[in-house]
Amino acid sequence: MACLRLTPLALLLSLSYPPAHAADTALPAVQVTAKGYAADDADTPASTTTLDRRELDRRGAANLGDALRNEPGLAIASDSAQGQNPIIRGLGRDSIVLLVDGMRFNSAQPAGAIASFMSLGFAEQVDVVRGGASVLYGTGALGGAINVILPQARFNPGVGGTAAASYDSSSQGLRGTAVLNASEGDHAVMFGASLARIDDYRSPEGRVARTGYDSNAYIGQYRFRLDGQQQLRVSLQLHQDKDVWYPGSTRPHPVPSVGGTTIHSPDQERRLAEIGYSRKGSGEAPVNLDVRIYRQEMERSIYSWANGLGRDIVTNTVTFATTGLDLKTDWLLHPDHLLSAGLNAWEMSGDPDRRMATPASGFNTFTPNNPFRDARIEALGAYIQDDMRLGALKLLAGLRYDVVRGSADSMNNGARTSGLDRSEGAVSGSLGTVYEVAPLLRPYASYARAFRAPGMRERYESGLRGDGYYYAGSPEVEAETADQFEIGLKGQDGAFDYTLSAFHNRIANYITGQILNGTAATQACGAANAANCKKTVNLGSATLHGLEARGRWQFLREQWLSIGYARLRGTNNDLDEPLFQMPADSLSVGWLGRVLPGVQADFTLRLVDHQDRVATVFTKGSENPTAGFVTADMGASWQPDPRNTLRLAVRNLADRRYHEHLTEGISGQEILSPGRSVQLSWRGRF
C-alpha cells in the first residue's frame, strides 16, 4: 500500500492532538542532559525528548536506535539488526555525541552502531537533545546529544532490585536483565547483568540471514558516603557481543570466485572503569561539584567474509581506548540565577592490525594492510553557562573553547609518515530564551554554534565506504562548524502538553567526499580504485531545515491521544542537490488508556512518506528513492500488583513489507525490516 502523502496539514493537526512518551499522568519531563543538570523540559529553550523505563518497556525496543525510531526529528541508519545508529535532524553518528551516564562513547566504527555497545535493558532513562550541543559536550555535537542513564548505587537500607525478561517471536529472541542494590550505613553497592540470545529475525518474505547475535552486559558500582554532602564512587561496565553480522555491508567483489563480501564481527567488547567524587551543596547559595576519571576500551574484530569462498579474506582487530577527565560544577548564586562550568579532557587511541588475503595466492596468504598506526585524537575543552530567570522570562547562555589535536605514526599501510599531525581550536556558543505567557503558551528561541573535528577514519583511513566509493583519508581536513537557529512553542498542564519547533542549520567546512578523476584519483586511491575514488575534504557548506511537532492530550480520564510529525530538508550547497540519506517525512498517531482495573492498552500508527529527494551526483546514482509505508503496533500491560507488570504486544501488526530509507545496502537489495512480531515481557521489583 502506498503511504499517504504528508503535507503541512499534518503539522496543523499536530497542534490539536499532541505525541507522547505516553505517560499515565502529565508530569513535567525532567532532563539532566540539555543543561547538564536536572531541569524541566518546559523551561529549556531546545527541543528535547525524555524516555523513562516504563516507556522503553512499552516500545519493546531491542536497542537504543530501535527505541528512538518513532520520535519526531529522529531516524535510524541500520546495516543489521544490532547495528542501528540514531540520526538527529539528518545528522548521523559522527555528528552527534552519545553518552552513557554522561561519559561519551568514542570510537571509529567502519560498520555497526556505536549505540549498540550498551544494553538498553539497563537504561532507567534516555535523554535526547536536538540541535547543536557543543557548549556542554564539545566536538561532534552538531546534531545534538543522546544520554543513556543507567542504574546507580543508592543508599536505600537493605537489599532490593529489579528484574525483567522478554521474548519476541520474530527473532525468537530471549532477553533478561537483573539489577541488585544493597546498602548499609555509608556503603552502597549495585550489580547488574543483561543477557540476550537473538536468532535471525523474520521479515514478511521469510528469515533474514545473518541478523542474529548474542550479547552479555554487566554493570557494577560502589559508593561510599563521606558525609551528608560528599560521596566517592567506583563504576564498572562490560558489554560483549558475539557473532554479529552486517548484511547491509554486502558488496560485490571484482574477483568472480569471491562473489560478494560481508562485514562481520565475531567478537566485540566495551570495557569502562570510572572513579568519581561528588559534593552536593547546601545553604542559600549551594555549590555542587562532580569529578570523574575514566578509561573506556572498545575492542573489535572486524572481518570481511567472502561469500563465494566461504571464508574471511580480510581480518582486522583494533581497540579504541579513551582516557578521560570530566569536571563540572554549578552554583546557585540566587534563587533565579544558576551558574555552571565544566572541563573535559580526553584522549582516544587506535592501532588496527588489518591483514588482507592476496588474489595472487588464491586469497590464502594474508599480508599486513594497516589503515594507520598509533593514531590519537586529543581534546581539551572548558565551558561556562548561565541559567537566569527574570520573572516569566528564562535565559540560558553558554560559551566554550576547545582544542582538538590529531596525530598518527603512519597511514595507508606505512606509505605516508609525515604531515599527519594537526591541531585546531574552536569556539562554541549558545543563547536561548523561553517566555511563559501561560502554562500552555511558552514561546522559545535559541541559537547554537557547534563544531565537529574530523574523526580518526576521516583523517587517516583509506577504504571503501557505504556509498560505494573508495575514500582516501586526509589529515589536512578541518573541523566543521554549524550555526543553528530554532524557534518554537511549548506548553503543558495536567491534561495537555506539546512542543512545536522550526529550525535552520547551516554547516560550514562540511566534511564529505570529493570525486576525483585521472592522475589525482590514482595518487589518492591507487590505480585499482581510481575509477571509483573520493577524497575526504571540506566542501563549502550544507544546510538543513525542518519542522517538528509532538504532544499528548488527555481527552478523557486515563485516556491519552498522542501525535508526532517531522519534516526535514537537507541541501548539499556545493552540488546543489539533496544531502545524502535524509529521512523521509513521518507522522505518528497513538492512543494509551486504561481499559480494565490494572490493565492499560495502547496503539500506535506510523506513516512514513516515500523519499524521492536523493543525492545522485554525490553517490553516483547509488542512493535510490524509497517507497512509503504504514505500520501499526498494539499492546496491553497488566499490573497484577504494584511490583509486577506483564505485557503482551504485537509489532508490525499487518506484517507490512518495508525498509527504512536509511537502511544501508545496494540499491534494491536492502534488508527488509522485521515482520509481525509477538512480544511477551515481564518486569518486577523486589
CORCORRA-V474354 format. One line per field, one symbol per residue. burial: 1 if it has 9 or more other C-alpha atoms within 8 Angstrom, else 0. A space follows every 50 residues. Layout:
BEGIN
burial->???
END
This chain:
BEGIN
burial->00100100011001101111010001000111111001111101111101 11101100001011111111011111111101111111111110111111 01001000001111111010011111111111111111111111111111 10111100111111111111111111111111110111111111111111 11110001011111111111111111001111111111111111111111 10100001111111111111111111111110001111111111111111 11111110000111111111111111111111100011111111111111 11111111000010010111111111111111111111100011111111 11111111111111001001110000111111111110111111111111 11111111111100000111111110111111111111111110111111 11111111111011011000110111001100111111111111111111 11110001111111111111111000111111111111111111000011 11111111111001110110111111111111111111100001111111 111011101011111100011111111111111110
END
